[in-house]
């Protein structure tokens, strides 16, 4: 069986757990319950080890998150030598926020990444379909990498 390790990272209160639960169909998304995340940077290298992709989630309604996600991108994508295709940016709009999909102004190199908007109360299937497309790309990449590795052993 092929396994892919994808990390969900981002600022506090951005919607990481809600989206992870929704995408894995694990729980009800109706109410917010803060999650105790891994807030100690000294643990991050262990988490990043052997990861195949990174989903950076931020709350599109909190301006400081736009600056914060630059750090998440640097630590979890650039420093791990992942390709931009292995990263997905999700601008999460919390239920009841009243925000609409708008142009999120991203600084380079974030503006080159795939950006999707998440509105779980209005259009939940859109984010699910975008994540499935992303996941298929990651699985294809992992499969191709494994095939190359096997061929190098054979030859």
C-alpha positions in Angstrom: 0.0 0.0 0.0 1.2 3.5 -0.8 1.3 6.0 2.1 1.6 9.7 1.8 2.4 12.0 4.8 0.7 15.4 4.4 1.1 18.1 7.1 -1.6 20.6 8.0 0.1 23.7 9.4 -0.8 27.3 9.9 -1.5 30.0 12.5 -3.6 29.5 15.6 -7.4 29.6 15.0 -7.1 29.2 11.3 -9.3 26.1 10.9 -6.7 23.3 10.6 -8.6 20.8 12.8 -12.0 21.6 11.3 -10.7 21.1 7.8 -8.8 17.9 8.7 -11.9 16.5 10.3 -14.1 17.5 7.5 -11.8 16.1 4.8 -11.5 12.8 6.6 -15.2 12.8 7.5 -14.2 12.4 11.2 -16.5 14.7 13.1 -19.1 17.3 13.2 -17.9 20.8 12.1 -20.6 22.8 13.8 -18.6 24.2 16.8 -15.1 25.5 17.4 -13.0 23.6 19.9 -9.3 24.8 20.2 -6.8 22.1 19.5 -3.6 21.7 21.4 -1.1 21.8 18.6 2.6 21.4 18.4 3.7 24.9 19.4 7.3 24.0 20.1 9.5 24.6 17.1 12.0 22.1 18.4 9.5 19.3 17.6 9.0 20.4 14.0 11.9 18.6 12.4 10.5 15.3 13.7 7.1 16.1 12.3 8.5 17.2 8.9 10.6 14.0 8.4 9.5 12.0 5.4 6.5 14.4 4.6 5.3 14.4 1.1 3.2 17.5 1.2 2.1 20.5 3.2 -1.3 22.2 3.4 -1.0 25.7 4.9 -4.3 26.9 6.3 -5.0 30.5 7.3 -8.0 32.5 8.4 -8.6 34.9 5.5 -10.3 37.3 7.8 -7.3 37.8 10.1 -4.7 40.2 8.3 -1.8 39.0 10.5 -2.2 35.5 9.1 -1.0 36.6 5.7 2.4 37.5 7.2 2.5 34.5 9.4 2.0 32.0 6.6 5.3 33.2 5.0 7.1 31.7 8.0 5.1 28.4 7.7 6.0 28.3 4.0 9.7 28.9 4.7 9.9 26.3 7.5 7.8 23.6 6.1 8.2 23.9 2.3 11.4 25.7 1.4 13.6 24.4 4.2 12.4 20.9 3.5 13.2 21.3 -0.2 9.6 20.5 -1.2 8.3 21.7 -4.6 5.6 24.3 -4.7 3.3 21.6 -6.3 3.6 19.7 -3.0 2.0 22.7 -1.1 -1.6 23.8 -1.0 -2.7 27.1 0.5 -6.2 27.2 2.0 -7.9 30.5 2.9 -10.4 29.3 5.4 -13.5 31.3 6.0 -15.1 30.4 9.4 -18.9 29.8 9.5 -20.7 33.0 10.2 -17.8 35.3 9.3 -19.8 36.8 6.4 -16.7 37.0 4.3 -16.8 36.3 0.6 -14.2 34.9 -1.7 -12.0 37.8 -2.5 -8.6 38.5 -3.8 -6.1 37.6 -1.0 -3.0 39.6 -1.6 -0.1 37.1 -1.2 3.6 38.1 -1.2 6.1 36.3 -3.4 6.7 33.3 -3.4 3.3 32.5 -1.9 1.5 34.0 -4.8 2.8 31.2 -7.0 1.1 28.5 -4.9 -2.3 26.9 -5.5 -4.8 28.9 -3.4 -8.2 27.6 -2.6 -11.0 29.2 -0.5 -12.8 27.1 2.1 -16.4 27.9 2.9 -17.7 24.8 4.7 -21.1 26.2 5.4 -21.8 27.5 1.8 -19.9 25.1 -0.5 -18.2 22.2 1.4 -17.8 20.0 -1.7 -15.6 22.6 -3.4 -12.8 22.3 -0.8 -13.2 18.5 -0.8 -12.7 18.3 -4.6 -9.7 20.7 -4.5 -8.1 18.6 -1.8 -8.7 15.3 -3.7 -7.0 16.9 -6.7 -4.0 17.9 -4.6 -3.9 14.5 -2.9 -3.9 12.7 -6.3 -0.9 14.8 -7.4 0.9 13.9 -4.2 0.2 10.2 -4.5 1.3 10.3 -8.2 4.5 12.0 -7.1 5.2 9.5 -4.4 4.5 6.6 -6.7 6.8 7.9 -9.4 9.5 8.5 -6.8 9.1 4.9 -5.6 9.2 3.6 -9.1 12.5 5.5 -9.8 14.0 4.2 -6.6 13.1 0.6 -7.5 14.5 1.0 -11.0 17.8 2.3 -9.7 18.1 -0.7 -7.5 17.3 -3.1 -10.4 19.8 -1.5 -12.8 
